[in-house]
Amino acid sequence: MSGIISYAPLWRTLDKKGITQYKLINDYNFSTGTLDSLRKNSSITMNTLEDICIMLDCEIWEVVEFIREPKK
């Protein structure tokens, strides 16, 4: 069985907290490279995930989710 990692919860969390991507970069000193990886659902490190949770004062499930692909 396989699946994909999705950062859709992050975008919902940012919206709920009223934080724009511009604000992330300029007020939180968020890396544009990391932001690009998140937009593309690319891999990030656990340390980066931890940093995001601390920065946004949220839980891991508010940043990332695992979506299982149906069995064939």
C-alpha positions as a Markdown table, in Angstrom:
| # | Residue | x | y | z |
|---|---|---|---|---|
| 1 | Met | 0.0 | 0.0 | 0.0 |
| 2 | Ser | 1.3 | 3.5 | -0.8 |
| 3 | Gly | 0.2 | 7.0 | -0.1 |
| 4 | Ile | 1.2 | 10.6 | -0.3 |
| 5 | Ile | 2.2 | 13.3 | 2.2 |
| 6 | Ser | 0.1 | 16.4 | 1.9 |
| 7 | Tyr | 0.7 | 19.8 | 3.6 |
| 8 | Ala | -2.9 | 20.8 | 3.0 |
| 9 | Pro | -3.5 | 21.1 | 6.7 |
| 10 | Leu | -0.7 | 23.7 | 6.9 |
| 11 | Trp | -2.5 | 26.0 | 4.5 |
| 12 | Arg | -5.7 | 25.6 | 6.5 |
| 13 | Thr | -3.8 | 26.4 | 9.7 |
| 14 | Leu | -2.2 | 29.4 | 8.3 |
| 15 | Asp | -5.6 | 30.7 | 7.1 |
| 16 | Lys | -7.2 | 30.0 | 10.4 |
| 17 | Lys | -4.4 | 32.0 | 12.2 |
| 18 | Gly | -4.5 | 34.8 | 9.6 |
| 19 | Ile | -0.9 | 34.2 | 8.5 |
| 20 | Thr | -0.1 | 34.8 | 4.9 |
| 21 | Gln | 2.9 | 33.2 | 3.0 |
| 22 | Tyr | 4.3 | 36.8 | 2.8 |
| 23 | Lys | 4.1 | 37.2 | 6.6 |
| 24 | Leu | 5.7 | 33.8 | 7.1 |
| 25 | Ile | 8.7 | 34.9 | 5.1 |
| 26 | Asn | 9.0 | 38.4 | 6.4 |
| 27 | Asp | 7.8 | 38.2 | 10.0 |
| 28 | Tyr | 8.8 | 34.6 | 10.9 |
| 29 | Asn | 12.0 | 34.5 | 8.7 |
| 30 | Phe | 10.6 | 31.4 | 7.1 |
| 31 | Ser | 12.8 | 29.9 | 4.3 |
| 32 | Thr | 11.5 | 30.5 | 0.8 |
| 33 | Gly | 13.1 | 27.1 | -0.2 |
| 34 | Thr | 11.1 | 25.3 | 2.5 |
| 35 | Leu | 7.9 | 27.1 | 1.5 |
| 36 | Asp | 8.5 | 26.0 | -2.1 |
| 37 | Ser | 9.0 | 22.4 | -0.9 |
| 38 | Leu | 5.7 | 22.6 | 1.1 |
| 39 | Arg | 3.8 | 24.0 | -1.9 |
| 40 | Lys | 5.1 | 21.0 | -4.0 |
| 41 | Asn | 4.4 | 18.4 | -1.2 |
| 42 | Ser | 8.1 | 17.6 | -1.3 |
| 43 | Ser | 10.0 | 16.1 | 1.6 |
| 44 | Ile | 11.0 | 18.2 | 4.6 |
| 45 | Thr | 13.0 | 17.1 | 7.6 |
| 46 | Met | 11.4 | 16.2 | 11.0 |
| 47 | Asn | 13.4 | 19.1 | 12.4 |
| 48 | Thr | 11.8 | 21.5 | 10.0 |
| 49 | Leu | 8.4 | 20.0 | 10.8 |
| 50 | Glu | 9.1 | 20.5 | 14.5 |
| 51 | Asp | 10.2 | 24.1 | 13.8 |
| 52 | Ile | 7.0 | 24.8 | 11.9 |
| 53 | Cys | 4.9 | 23.4 | 14.8 |
| 54 | Ile | 6.8 | 25.6 | 17.3 |
| 55 | Met | 6.6 | 28.7 | 15.1 |
| 56 | Leu | 2.9 | 28.4 | 14.5 |
| 57 | Asp | 2.1 | 27.0 | 18.0 |
| 58 | Cys | 0.2 | 24.0 | 16.5 |
| 59 | Glu | 0.2 | 20.2 | 16.4 |
| 60 | Ile | 1.8 | 18.1 | 13.7 |
| 61 | Trp | -1.6 | 17.1 | 12.3 |
| 62 | Glu | -2.2 | 20.8 | 11.7 |
| 63 | Val | 0.7 | 20.8 | 9.3 |
| 64 | Val | 0.9 | 17.4 | 7.5 |
| 65 | Glu | -1.3 | 14.5 | 6.7 |
| 66 | Phe | -0.8 | 11.1 | 5.1 |
| 67 | Ile | -3.3 | 10.1 | 2.4 |
| 68 | Arg | -3.4 | 6.4 | 1.6 |
| 69 | Glu | -4.0 | 5.4 | -2.0 |
| 70 | Pro | -6.7 | 2.8 | -2.5 |
| 71 | Lys | -5.6 | -0.8 | -2.9 |
| 72 | Lys | -5.7 | -1.9 | -6.6 |
